[in-house]
Amino acid sequence: MSAARTIVVERFGGPEVMSLRTGEIPPPAPGEVQIRQTAIGFNLIDTYQRRGAYPLELPSRLGFEAAGRVEEVGPGVAGVSVGDRVAYMNAGLGAYADRRNVPAEKLVVLPDGVSDEAAASLLFKGMTAQYLLRKTHAVQPGDLLLVHAAAGGVGQILTRWATAIGASVVGTTGSPHKRDVALAAGCTSVIDTNDESWPKAFLEATGGRKARVVYDAVGKATLLKSLECAAPFGLVVCYGAASGPAPAVDPELLNRNGCLYLTRPSVFPHNADPATFRDNAADLFDAILREHVKVDVAARIPLDQVAEAHRAAEQRRVAGAIVIVP
């Protein structure tokens, strides 16, 4: 058996509830491979789960995505070999570890030119941007988009990729000091949502034009006003809840604001089928290789100091990706 260091949560609470455990893991079972992880992705959803906002059965592990090298291959595995560089984003909780067993069908082999660190920090966020831009709405050149939290991990990717397609993006931030980050990602204007009249500021920035699509990952604090910013027959996409769960929406509000469409999608159903996951990942990797998508790693934090990653994110001290280093 191999030894592994893993983060475990035994009760909900602040970053201090995470503890590092060392133990042995068995050889990979049929259909599994064992990975020595080299880079682990951090996502805000990790903090929601740690706090109990998204309840887990305790004790629990944390983390959705990581990259590394295959060290062992279990019986019946095809298409993945020892030594391959691989990544995953939905292999069950437990990415906060230096070694683990993962179902082979959940893996994607990394192409040359996409680093382990880029894969670990971009896969979950990048695949979120991929379905938002390709599936939820097929973004076209000339589309006007409003992207909330444009300086965040998904927000930057979404903005850069949409801009490469030929869309125009107006971004929002809840922290004025992140304005320059959103502009660097490609936003034509950046609106401060701390100002209650931010929808008016959005319309002033666009000359009165409303958005074909509003991408809202903030939820509670912004969703109802997002409806004011969508063009007639436009789409409002609520795909996150950074400020808390989104409020209930009276369907009549959609009618009054221009016969709008409202959806609440998620990345995992869009990638539940292994073949579809790999096709979508190939689209993301192509965008990375074309430099339409890139990672700005703001912090690299050792696994045994993972609490600092959570504190930095919750205190909004980081603009960009956090990579946890095993």
Residue frames relative to the residue before (quaternion, step in Angstrom):
aa qw qx qy qz dx dy dz
M 1.0000 0.0000 0.0000 0.0000 0.00 0.00 0.00
S 0.3836 -0.7067 0.5498 0.2262 3.54 -1.26 0.55
A 0.4269 -0.6708 0.5398 0.2766 3.56 -1.23 0.52
A 0.0439 -0.7959 0.6038 0.0070 3.55 -1.12 0.71
R 0.2663 -0.7164 0.6240 0.1626 3.54 -1.20 0.70
T 0.0097 0.8255 -0.5562 0.0960 3.56 -0.65 1.16
I 0.3718 -0.6958 0.5675 0.2357 3.56 -1.11 0.73
V 0.0718 -0.7975 0.5989 -0.0114 3.56 -0.90 1.04
V 0.1814 -0.7487 0.6293 0.1020 3.57 -1.16 0.77
E 0.1332 -0.8186 0.5568 0.0455 3.59 -0.68 1.11
R 0.7716 0.0763 -0.0838 0.6260 3.57 1.28 -0.18
F 0.5193 -0.6361 0.4714 0.3216 3.56 -1.18 0.54
G 0.3658 0.7273 -0.5289 0.2397 3.54 -1.11 0.64
G 0.7858 -0.3143 0.2515 0.4695 3.53 -1.25 -0.59
P 0.7669 -0.3750 0.2497 0.4570 3.58 -1.27 0.02
E 0.6086 0.5950 -0.3538 0.3879 3.58 1.12 -0.58
V 0.5803 0.5998 -0.3909 0.3883 3.64 1.18 -0.28
M 0.5867 0.5620 -0.3819 0.4406 3.60 1.23 -0.20
S 0.0227 -0.8014 0.5977 -0.0076 3.58 -0.88 0.93
L 0.4105 -0.7063 0.5304 0.2265 3.55 -1.16 0.70
R 0.0709 -0.7964 0.6006 -0.0012 3.56 -0.76 1.10
T 0.1906 -0.7561 0.6154 0.1153 3.56 -1.15 0.70
G 0.2032 0.7744 -0.5765 0.1631 3.56 -0.89 0.94
E 0.5645 -0.5914 0.4504 0.3587 3.53 -1.31 0.08
I 0.1631 -0.7492 0.6297 0.1251 3.55 -1.19 0.60
P 0.5031 -0.6757 0.4458 0.3027 3.59 -0.99 0.79
P 0.6424 -0.4638 0.4042 0.4569 3.58 -1.26 0.10
P 0.6218 -0.5576 0.3791 0.3985 3.62 -1.11 0.48
A 0.4381 -0.6877 0.5254 0.2430 3.55 -1.05 0.89
P 0.7079 -0.4045 0.3225 0.4809 3.61 -1.22 0.05
G 0.8076 0.2353 -0.2045 0.5006 3.55 -0.87 1.00
E 0.6730 0.4810 -0.2944 0.4785 3.59 1.27 -0.05
V 0.1622 -0.7248 0.6487 0.1663 3.51 -1.41 0.20
Q 0.3380 -0.7039 0.5766 0.2403 3.56 -1.25 0.43
I 0.1609 -0.8044 0.5711 0.0311 3.52 -0.83 1.12
R 0.2397 -0.6836 0.6651 0.1811 3.52 -1.15 0.76
Q 0.2581 -0.8226 0.4910 0.1249 3.54 -0.27 1.28
T 0.2273 -0.7944 0.5565 0.0868 3.53 -1.03 0.90
A 0.7865 0.0420 -0.0168 0.6159 3.60 1.21 -0.43
I 0.1434 -0.7908 0.5937 0.0384 3.57 -0.94 0.95
G 0.3628 -0.7441 0.5224 0.2046 3.55 -0.90 0.93
F 0.2324 -0.7379 0.6172 0.1433 3.54 -1.18 0.68
N 0.0124 -0.7858 0.6181 -0.0173 3.57 -1.04 0.86
L 0.6166 -0.5749 0.3871 0.3734 3.57 -1.10 0.65
I 0.5767 0.5918 -0.3839 0.4122 3.58 1.08 -0.62
D 0.5512 0.6024 -0.3926 0.4232 3.60 1.17 -0.50
T 0.6748 0.4857 -0.2978 0.4691 3.58 0.98 -0.81
Y 0.6120 0.5398 -0.3563 0.4552 3.60 1.05 -0.71
Q 0.6772 0.4886 -0.2936 0.4651 3.57 0.94 -0.88
R 0.6362 0.5308 -0.3294 0.4528 3.59 0.98 -0.79
R 0.6997 0.4675 -0.2651 0.4707 3.58 1.01 -0.83
G 0.5061 -0.6469 0.4297 0.3751 3.58 1.18 -0.50
A 0.3975 0.7104 -0.4854 0.3190 3.59 1.27 0.18
Y 0.7128 0.1821 -0.1407 0.6625 3.55 1.23 -0.60
P 0.2735 -0.8343 0.4458 0.1743 3.60 0.19 1.26
L 0.1525 -0.7563 0.6332 0.0612 3.50 -1.15 0.83
E 0.4902 -0.6016 0.5231 0.3524 3.54 -1.26 0.31
L 0.2410 -0.8089 0.5263 0.1029 3.56 -0.59 1.16
P 0.5231 -0.1943 -0.8297 0.0131 1.53 -2.12 1.35
S 0.1509 -0.7996 0.5789 0.0517 3.55 -1.17 0.63
R 0.3644 -0.6639 0.5969 0.2649 3.48 -1.35 0.29
L 0.3154 -0.7470 0.5581 0.1764 3.57 -1.29 0.25
G 0.6767 0.5312 -0.3680 0.3529 3.52 -1.34 0.27
F 0.2458 -0.8059 0.5321 0.0839 3.54 -0.89 1.08
E 0.8384 0.1781 -0.0296 0.5143 3.59 0.96 -0.77
A 0.1163 0.7648 -0.6274 0.0893 3.52 -1.21 0.67
A 0.2205 -0.7357 0.6200 0.1603 3.52 -1.38 0.16
G 0.2016 0.7796 -0.5778 0.1327 3.55 -1.19 0.47
R 0.5634 -0.5858 0.4600 0.3575 3.55 -1.29 -0.43
V 0.4802 -0.6513 0.5122 0.2878 3.53 -1.12 0.76
E 0.1649 -0.8048 0.5661 0.0684 3.57 -0.79 1.06
E 0.7893 0.0458 -0.0170 0.6120 3.58 1.13 -0.67
V 0.2008 -0.7648 0.6028 0.1066 3.55 -1.17 0.68
G 0.3602 -0.7521 0.5163 0.1952 3.57 -0.79 1.03
P 0.6993 -0.4613 0.3344 0.4317 3.57 -1.27 0.20
G 0.8277 0.2769 -0.1966 0.4468 3.54 -1.13 0.72
V 0.5218 0.6331 -0.4219 0.3860 3.60 1.23 0.15
A 0.0185 -0.7791 0.6265 -0.0110 3.55 -0.95 0.95
G 0.7698 0.3859 -0.2670 0.4327 3.55 -1.17 0.58
V 0.7369 0.2606 -0.1925 0.5933 3.58 1.29 -0.08
S 0.0932 -0.8188 0.5664 0.0039 3.58 -0.84 1.00
V 0.6399 -0.4940 0.4156 0.4168 3.54 -1.28 0.38
G 0.7645 0.3326 -0.2696 0.4819 3.56 -0.90 0.98
D 0.5251 0.6347 -0.4192 0.3817 3.60 1.21 -0.32
R 0.3509 -0.6724 0.6031 0.2469 3.53 -1.19 0.64
V 0.0188 0.8211 -0.5646 0.0817 3.55 -0.68 1.10
A 0.1077 -0.7633 0.6305 0.0910 3.54 -1.35 0.24
Y 0.0711 -0.7756 0.6252 0.0494 3.54 -1.31 0.36
M 0.1648 -0.7909 0.5778 0.1164 3.56 -1.26 0.31
N 0.7946 0.1968 -0.1058 0.5645 3.62 1.19 -0.10
A 0.3219 0.7547 -0.5016 0.2743 3.55 0.67 1.15
G 0.6612 -0.4340 0.2936 0.5368 3.55 1.23 0.46
L 0.6028 -0.5756 0.4040 0.3770 3.56 -1.11 0.62
G 0.5339 0.6349 -0.4521 0.3278 3.55 -1.12 0.69
A 0.3802 0.7446 -0.4785 0.2685 3.58 1.22 0.26
Y 0.5922 0.5438 -0.3748 0.4617 3.62 1.18 -0.40
A 0.5137 0.5914 -0.4401 0.4390 3.57 0.38 1.28
D 0.4499 -0.6824 0.4918 0.3001 3.57 -1.21 0.36
R 0.7830 0.0704 -0.0545 0.6156 3.59 1.27 -0.27
R 0.1590 0.7918 -0.5806 0.1032 3.60 -1.00 0.77
N 0.4389 -0.6426 0.5546 0.2947 3.54 -1.36 0.29
V 0.0535 -0.8057 0.5884 -0.0404 3.55 -0.91 1.00
P 0.5125 -0.6113 0.4882 0.3540 3.64 -1.01 0.67
A 0.5095 -0.6824 0.4322 0.2965 3.56 -0.79 1.02
E 0.6314 0.5579 -0.3410 0.4169 3.60 1.06 -0.69
K 0.6443 0.5224 -0.3200 0.4577 3.60 1.25 -0.30
L 0.6262 0.5753 -0.3175 0.4196 3.57 1.29 -0.17
V 0.1254 -0.7266 0.6642 0.1232 3.48 -1.35 0.42
V 0.3968 -0.7040 0.5375 0.2410 3.57 -0.95 0.92
L 0.3890 -0.7490 0.4927 0.2121 3.57 -0.83 1.01
P 0.3903 -0.7100 0.5308 0.2487 3.59 -0.93 0.83
D 0.6109 -0.4953 0.4489 0.4242 3.55 -1.28 0.31
G 0.7336 0.3925 -0.2994 0.4672 3.55 -0.98 0.83
V 0.6917 0.3401 -0.2622 0.5806 3.60 1.28 -0.20
S 0.2933 -0.7981 0.5051 0.1475 3.57 -0.35 1.26
D 0.6500 -0.4931 0.3984 0.4190 3.55 -1.29 0.32
E 0.6631 0.5130 -0.3072 0.4502 3.57 0.91 -0.90
A 0.6465 0.5084 -0.3207 0.4698 3.58 0.98 -0.83
A 0.6590 0.5104 -0.3136 0.4548 3.59 0.93 -0.88
A 0.6825 0.4980 -0.2965 0.4454 3.58 0.87 -0.94
S 0.7453 0.4027 -0.2254 0.4813 3.58 0.99 -0.76
L 0.7416 0.4193 -0.2209 0.4747 3.59 1.21 -0.39
L 0.5651 0.6549 -0.4108 0.2882 3.61 1.01 -0.63
F 0.7096 0.4354 -0.2744 0.4812 3.61 0.66 -1.03
K 0.7070 0.4449 -0.2657 0.4813 3.59 0.80 -0.98
G 0.6784 0.5016 -0.2935 0.4495 3.57 0.95 -0.88
M 0.6563 0.4834 -0.3156 0.4857 3.57 1.03 -0.72
T 0.5710 0.5484 -0.3771 0.4807 3.59 1.19 -0.45
A 0.6675 0.4808 -0.2977 0.4844 3.58 0.88 -0.92
Q 0.6239 0.5686 -0.3411 0.4136 3.59 1.01 -0.81
Y 0.7193 0.4128 -0.2838 0.4814 3.60 0.77 -0.89
L 0.6108 0.5533 -0.3613 0.4362 3.61 1.09 -0.62
L 0.7364 0.4259 -0.2212 0.4769 3.57 0.99 -0.87
R 0.7632 0.3832 -0.1885 0.4849 3.58 1.07 -0.69
K 0.8004 0.3200 -0.1375 0.4879 3.58 0.95 -0.89
T 0.6863 0.4676 -0.2976 0.4710 3.60 0.77 -0.98
H 0.7342 -0.1368 0.0723 0.6610 3.53 1.16 -0.79
A 0.3452 -0.7240 0.5567 0.2162 3.57 -0.80 0.97
V 0.2673 -0.8087 0.5053 0.1385 3.55 -0.01 1.33
Q 0.1698 -0.7952 0.5805 0.0420 3.53 -0.96 1.01
P 0.6129 -0.5104 0.4273 0.4257 3.59 -1.21 0.38
G 0.7704 0.3347 -0.2601 0.4762 3.55 -0.94 0.91
D 0.5025 0.6339 -0.4379 0.3922 3.62 1.21 -0.24
L 0.2507 -0.7185 0.6247 0.1753 3.54 -1.16 0.68
L 0.0773 -0.8063 0.5863 -0.0119 3.55 -0.74 1.13
L 0.1970 -0.7185 0.6493 0.1528 3.52 -1.24 0.61
V 0.0708 -0.8080 0.5848 -0.0111 3.57 -0.62 1.16
H 0.2587 -0.7608 0.5782 0.1411 3.55 -0.58 1.17
A 0.8192 0.1692 -0.1675 0.5217 3.56 -1.23 0.61
A 0.1152 0.8608 -0.4877 0.0893 3.55 1.00 0.88
A 0.6609 0.4866 -0.3153 0.4763 3.61 1.20 -0.32
G 0.5398 0.6288 -0.3989 0.3926 3.58 1.26 -0.06
G 0.7521 -0.4138 0.2621 0.4409 3.54 -1.31 0.10
V 0.7142 0.3971 -0.2491 0.5198 3.60 0.74 -1.02
G 0.6329 0.5704 -0.3400 0.3981 3.58 0.92 -0.86
Q 0.6685 0.4876 -0.3076 0.4699 3.59 0.93 -0.83
I 0.6536 0.5064 -0.3172 0.4645 3.57 0.94 -0.87
L 0.6553 0.5241 -0.3008 0.4533 3.55 0.91 -0.99
T 0.6707 0.5027 -0.2951 0.4587 3.57 0.93 -0.91
R 0.6792 0.4932 -0.3018 0.4521 3.59 0.83 -0.95
W 0.6870 0.4877 -0.2853 0.4570 3.56 0.87 -0.98
A 0.6541 0.5068 -0.3136 0.4657 3.60 0.92 -0.87
T 0.6442 0.5173 -0.3162 0.4663 3.57 1.01 -0.81
A 0.6367 0.5229 -0.3229 0.4658 3.59 1.04 -0.77
I 0.6293 0.5221 -0.3276 0.4734 3.59 1.13 -0.63
G 0.5748 -0.5993 0.3753 0.4118 3.57 1.14 -0.59
A 0.4820 0.6471 -0.4448 0.3886 3.58 1.27 0.24
S 0.3683 -0.6723 0.5864 0.2618 3.54 -1.35 0.28
V 0.1356 -0.8158 0.5614 0.0294 3.57 -0.88 0.96
V 0.1157 -0.7192 0.6810 0.0753 3.51 -1.02 0.96
G 0.1791 -0.8144 0.5469 0.0750 3.56 -0.76 1.01
T 0.2133 -0.7303 0.6210 0.1886 3.50 -1.36 0.20
T 0.0628 -0.7550 0.6481 0.0781 3.54 -1.30 0.39
G 0.3776 -0.7063 0.5468 0.2442 3.53 -1.26 0.43
S 0.7058 0.3451 -0.2294 0.5745 3.56 1.34 0.04
P 0.4357 -0.7385 0.4440 0.2600 3.60 -0.42 1.15
H 0.6487 0.5390 -0.3404 0.4157 3.62 1.00 -0.68
K 0.6321 0.5287 -0.3400 0.4532 3.61 1.27 -0.21
R 0.3775 0.7543 -0.4679 0.2637 3.58 1.30 -0.01
D 0.6798 0.5004 -0.3010 0.4437 3.59 0.84 -0.94
V 0.6057 0.5479 -0.3545 0.4552 3.60 1.10 -0.66
A 0.6748 0.4888 -0.2947 0.4678 3.57 0.92 -0.89
L 0.6385 0.5127 -0.3273 0.4715 3.59 1.02 -0.74
A 0.6517 0.5158 -0.3138 0.4592 3.58 0.98 -0.82
A 0.6424 0.5209 -0.3221 0.4607 3.59 1.15 -0.57
G 0.6807 -0.5125 0.2810 0.4416 3.60 1.25 -0.25
C 0.4314 0.6960 -0.4782 0.3175 3.60 1.20 0.04
T 0.4145 -0.7002 0.5213 0.2573 3.57 -1.02 0.79
S 0.7666 0.0070 -0.0003 0.6420 3.56 1.23 -0.59
V 0.1859 -0.7690 0.6011 0.1128 3.56 -1.23 0.47
I 0.1984 -0.7934 0.5722 0.0614 3.54 -0.81 1.12
D 0.3486 -0.7242 0.5613 0.1974 3.57 -1.05 0.85
T 0.2760 -0.8009 0.5108 0.1463 3.60 -0.44 1.17
N 0.4749 0.6384 -0.4618 0.3921 3.61 1.23 0.13
D 0.6194 0.4943 -0.3282 0.5140 3.56 1.26 -0.41
E 0.4590 -0.7231 0.4462 0.2595 3.59 -0.59 1.16
S 0.7036 0.4463 -0.2661 0.4847 3.60 1.14 -0.54
W 0.2312 0.8283 -0.4926 0.1336 3.59 1.15 0.48
P 0.5959 0.5433 -0.4092 0.4270 3.71 0.95 -0.48
K 0.6176 0.5271 -0.3413 0.4736 3.59 1.09 -0.68
A 0.6453 0.5111 -0.3199 0.4691 3.59 0.98 -0.82
F 0.6095 0.5444 -0.3488 0.4587 3.59 1.06 -0.71
L 0.6927 0.4685 -0.2857 0.4680 3.61 0.84 -0.94
E 0.6106 0.5306 -0.3524 0.4706 3.60 1.09 -0.61
A 0.6636 0.5150 -0.3044 0.4490 3.58 1.00 -0.82
T 0.7530 0.3864 -0.2022 0.4928 3.59 1.08 -0.68
G 0.4921 -0.6625 0.4345 0.3606 3.59 1.24 0.06
G 0.7232 -0.4429 0.2345 0.4752 3.57 1.13 0.64
R 0.5426 0.6215 -0.4033 0.3960 3.57 1.23 -0.13
K 0.2871 -0.7561 0.5641 0.1663 3.57 -0.99 0.86
A 0.6077 -0.6165 0.3904 0.3133 3.54 -1.28 0.49
R 0.4863 -0.6276 0.5250 0.3068 3.54 -1.13 0.72
V 0.7845 0.0225 0.0043 0.6197 3.56 1.09 -0.79
V 0.1547 -0.7329 0.6539 0.1069 3.55 -1.14 0.78
Y 0.1532 -0.7770 0.6073 0.0626 3.58 -0.72 1.11
D 0.0158 -0.8394 0.5384 -0.0724 3.55 -0.30 1.32
A 0.0383 -0.8022 0.5955 -0.0208 3.57 -0.49 1.25
V 0.5446 0.6395 -0.3851 0.3822 3.58 1.28 0.03
G 0.2937 -0.8179 0.4547 0.1950 3.57 1.05 -0.75
K 0.8698 0.1547 -0.0903 0.4598 3.53 -0.71 -1.15
A 0.7476 0.4455 -0.2402 0.4301 3.59 0.76 -1.01
T 0.8103 0.3266 -0.1293 0.4691 3.59 1.09 -0.56
L 0.5469 0.6917 -0.4072 0.2378 3.60 0.99 -0.70
L 0.6863 0.4871 -0.3195 0.4355 3.61 0.74 -0.91
K 0.6818 0.4534 -0.2940 0.4932 3.60 1.01 -0.69
S 0.5350 0.6015 -0.4098 0.4290 3.59 1.20 -0.38
L 0.6016 0.5752 -0.3573 0.4238 3.58 1.08 -0.70
E 0.6397 0.5391 -0.3210 0.4440 3.59 1.12 -0.65
C 0.7061 0.4906 -0.2482 0.4462 3.58 1.21 -0.49
A 0.5958 0.5782 -0.3608 0.4248 3.59 1.26 -0.17
A 0.4997 -0.6559 0.4861 0.2895 3.55 -1.04 0.84
P 0.6557 -0.4824 0.3749 0.4437 3.63 -1.16 0.33
F 0.8235 0.1139 -0.1658 0.5305 3.54 -0.93 1.04
G 0.4271 0.7095 -0.4533 0.3297 3.56 1.25 0.39
L 0.4586 -0.6845 0.5202 0.2246 3.51 -1.39 0.19
V 0.1145 -0.7483 0.6494 0.0719 3.57 -1.01 0.89
V 0.1371 -0.8072 0.5738 0.0167 3.55 -0.63 1.22
C 0.0959 -0.7792 0.6189 0.0254 3.57 -0.53 1.20
Y 0.0749 0.8469 -0.5178 0.0949 3.58 -0.17 1.25
G 0.7818 0.1981 -0.1439 0.5734 3.60 1.25 0.26
A 0.2527 -0.7694 0.5743 0.1200 3.54 -1.33 0.18
A 0.0351 0.8514 -0.5219 0.0384 3.57 0.82 0.98
S 0.7469 0.3638 -0.2119 0.5146 3.60 1.08 -0.66
G 0.7062 -0.3600 0.2509 0.5557 3.57 1.31 -0.03
P 0.6975 -0.4736 0.3167 0.4346 3.59 -1.22 0.33
A 0.5291 -0.6407 0.4590 0.3144 3.56 -1.01 0.84
P 0.5066 -0.6528 0.4623 0.3216 3.60 -1.04 0.68
A 0.5909 -0.5351 0.4517 0.4006 3.54 -1.26 0.35
V 0.2285 -0.7793 0.5741 0.1046 3.57 -1.05 0.80
D 0.3732 -0.7017 0.5675 0.2153 3.54 -0.82 1.08
P 0.4904 -0.6786 0.4471 0.3149 3.64 -0.67 0.98
E 0.5955 0.5779 -0.3775 0.4110 3.60 1.08 -0.56
L 0.5694 0.5798 -0.3854 0.4371 3.60 1.18 -0.48
L 0.6247 0.5320 -0.3368 0.4618 3.58 1.04 -0.74
N 0.6420 0.5184 -0.3154 0.4687 3.56 1.03 -0.80
R 0.7062 0.4828 -0.2766 0.4379 3.57 0.78 -1.04
N 0.7141 0.4402 -0.2621 0.4771 3.60 1.08 -0.61
G 0.7491 -0.4247 0.2148 0.4608 3.59 1.19 0.35
C 0.5736 -0.6023 0.3867 0.3984 3.61 1.03 0.73
L 0.1557 0.8403 -0.4997 0.1414 3.55 0.90 1.01
Y 0.3320 -0.6766 0.6133 0.2363 3.50 -1.40 0.28
L 0.0883 -0.7865 0.6109 0.0190 3.57 -1.02 0.88
T 0.0329 0.8095 -0.5840 0.0505 3.58 -0.85 0.94
R 0.1833 -0.7541 0.6210 0.1102 3.54 -1.28 0.54
P 0.0171 0.8411 -0.5387 0.0444 3.61 0.19 1.25
S 0.1935 -0.7578 0.6105 0.1248 3.55 -1.37 0.09
V 0.5804 -0.6352 0.3945 0.3224 3.55 -1.09 0.74
F 0.6639 0.5577 -0.3339 0.3697 3.61 0.91 -0.81
P 0.6604 0.4815 -0.3438 0.4625 3.67 0.83 -0.72
H 0.6350 0.5373 -0.3326 0.4444 3.57 1.10 -0.62
N 0.7758 0.2819 -0.1407 0.5466 3.59 1.24 -0.40
A 0.2950 0.7952 -0.4859 0.2109 3.58 1.18 0.52
D 0.6881 0.4370 -0.2707 0.5121 3.57 1.07 -0.70
P 0.5122 -0.6844 0.4115 0.3162 3.65 -0.69 1.01
A 0.6657 0.4957 -0.3208 0.4563 3.61 0.91 -0.83
T 0.6467 0.5069 -0.3178 0.4732 3.58 1.00 -0.80
F 0.6136 0.5509 -0.3369 0.4545 3.57 1.01 -0.84
R 0.7004 0.4653 -0.2820 0.4619 3.58 0.81 -0.93
D 0.6240 0.5180 -0.3452 0.4724 3.60 1.06 -0.66
N 0.6662 0.4904 -0.3033 0.4730 3.58 0.94 -0.86
A 0.6318 0.5235 -0.3261 0.4695 3.58 1.05 -0.78
A 0.6238 0.5359 -0.3396 0.4563 3.59 1.02 -0.77
D 0.6217 0.5269 -0.3325 0.4747 3.59 1.07 -0.74
L 0.6552 0.4972 -0.3058 0.4796 3.59 0.97 -0.86
F 0.6691 0.4998 -0.3166 0.4498 3.60 0.83 -0.91
D 0.6140 0.5346 -0.3455 0.4666 3.59 1.06 -0.72
A 0.6541 0.5032 -0.3149 0.4688 3.59 0.98 -0.81
I 0.6266 0.5222 -0.3356 0.4712 3.60 1.07 -0.71
L 0.6853 0.4904 -0.2889 0.4542 3.58 0.86 -0.96
R 0.6716 0.4634 -0.2838 0.5037 3.59 1.16 -0.59
E 0.4033 -0.7348 0.4374 0.3256 3.57 1.39 -0.13
H 0.3455 0.6957 -0.5314 0.3380 3.56 1.12 0.71
V 0.7474 0.1835 -0.1088 0.6292 3.54 1.25 -0.54
K 0.0964 0.7829 -0.6122 0.0557 3.55 -0.97 0.81
V 0.4181 -0.6999 0.5225 0.2495 3.51 -1.24 0.41
D 0.1430 -0.7311 0.6601 0.0966 3.52 -1.11 0.82
V 0.1523 -0.8044 0.5700 0.0687 3.57 -0.15 1.28
A 0.2179 -0.8123 0.5340 0.0871 3.54 -0.51 1.24
A 0.8074 0.0204 0.0180 0.5894 3.59 1.14 -0.56
R 0.1361 -0.7390 0.6552 0.0781 3.53 -1.18 0.79
I 0.0216 -0.8349 0.5454 -0.0710 3.55 -0.42 1.25
P 0.4724 -0.6881 0.4674 0.2913 3.63 -0.77 0.98
L 0.6447 -0.5506 0.3780 0.3719 3.55 -1.16 0.68
D 0.7078 0.4604 -0.2806 0.4564 3.60 0.91 -0.85
Q 0.6960 0.3849 -0.2789 0.5382 3.60 1.30 0.06
V 0.2187 0.8361 -0.4850 0.1335 3.58 1.24 0.47
A 0.5431 0.6148 -0.4105 0.3981 3.61 1.11 -0.50
E 0.6217 0.5480 -0.3408 0.4439 3.59 1.07 -0.69
A 0.6021 0.5503 -0.3552 0.4566 3.60 1.08 -0.67
H 0.6723 0.4912 -0.2958 0.4682 3.57 0.93 -0.89
R 0.6530 0.5065 -0.3246 0.4602 3.60 0.94 -0.84
A 0.6547 0.5255 -0.3176 0.4408 3.59 0.89 -0.90
A 0.6779 0.4863 -0.2912 0.4681 3.57 0.97 -0.85
E 0.7006 0.4758 -0.2808 0.4516 3.58 0.85 -0.93
Q 0.6988 0.4283 -0.2637 0.5087 3.57 1.16 -0.53
R 0.4024 -0.7527 0.4318 0.2917 3.55 1.38 0.16
R 0.3287 0.7580 -0.4967 0.2657 3.55 0.99 0.86
V 0.7251 0.4041 -0.2166 0.5138 3.58 1.27 -0.23
A 0.0981 -0.7522 0.6489 0.0583 3.59 -0.94 0.94
G 0.7134 0.3479 -0.2737 0.5432 3.55 -0.15 1.27
A 0.7167 -0.4787 0.3174 0.3955 3.52 -1.34 -0.06
I 0.2322 -0.7107 0.6435 0.1641 3.51 -1.32 0.55
V 0.1166 -0.7711 0.6235 0.0549 3.57 -0.90 0.96
I 0.2551 -0.7430 0.6030 0.1387 3.54 -0.92 0.99
V 0.2276 -0.8052 0.5411 0.0841 3.57 -0.70 1.13
P 0.3927 -0.7389 0.4895 0.2453 3.65 -0.52 1.11
